[in-house]
Amino acid sequence: MRFSIARLAAVTIAAIVTCTGCQLIGKEPAGPACSGQTFNLKDRSAAPLGPPKELVSAFNDAVDQRQKSVTMAEMVNRAGWSDGWDRAIYFGAGMTDADLKQMSGSNLELACFTGRPQYNDDNPDMASPYMSLFLSNGQPIQAELWTGQNPSLDFGGREFLTPDTVFRFDPNPGVMVAE
């Protein structure tokens, strides 16, 4: 009798392990768990670098003036923002936290983001908005939302910007493009 109970227990355990394993096959991992900290990209209540939308206005003015050459630090200064950042990252619709970490080129320490830019499903002819996420020593500080068909700041294929990044006016499509 003992032998059959032990055998029954072994078969039961094997069945449980097998079924659990089958449920995991083909499923993607849920991703990194939040460490308790999240960063809301759309939170405008805390703006440690400067007033929201002033950076967008500064870039719009540079486009209107057909600015030949200007650095990101100069644009931030024109917007009335502080220089408490060392890198700005492109954050587009559909990007994941893992994409963001890879593109940051830094030790991005925060695991989870909310308030992500969304695809423009209402008007597929309109470009989807994106954000520039400003970091300091790998910590997110502030995000800025860029909308419209041709937002005035164009990363020019760069994954991140620094204060020394130079922008030039590109008449076609009429934006400031990072070199």
Salt bridges, closest charged atoms under 4 A:
ASP97 OD1 - ARG116 NH2 2.35
GLU179 OE2 - ARG168 NE 2.15
